[in-house]
Amino acid sequence: MAVKQTSTEKKTKVKVSRPGIHAKSGSSKLKTSKNYKKPYAGGGR
């Protein structure tokens, strides 16, 4: 039977710098925006 090994090390999140990018999402709710995405596109709603 295999023995499970447990690790006590915790993975830490690395903060990624994105210069020039202000929003984390690639879409926008504003209809006039170039990144506008319909909320239920292709969902039949």
N, C-alpha and C positions, 0 to 999 in steps of 0.2 A: 504494500500500500504506500502511496506517495505521501510524503510529509509536506505540509503547507508551511511556507516561510512567510512570516509577517515582517513588514518593514516599518520602522518607527519614523522614517523620514517623511516630512510633509512637502508636497510640491507647492511652490509659491508662484503666484501669477506674475508674469513679467508685464510691466506697463509699456505698451507700444506707443511710440510717438508718431503721430500722423500730421506732419506740418502742412498747413494749407487746407486741411480737411476739418470742418467744424462739426459735422454730424457723423455719428457712428453708423446710422442706417443709410442705405443707398437709395432710399425713396423719400418722397415728400407727399404730404396731404394737400398741399396747395395746388389747385388746378392749373395755375399759370406757370408753375415751376417746370423746368426741363426734366426733373426727376420724379414727376407726378406718377403715382401708381394708383389705379382704381382699387378700392378696398376689397371688392369681391370679384375681380376680373376673372372671367372664365368659370365662375362658380354657379351661374344660373340664377343669380339673385337680382 
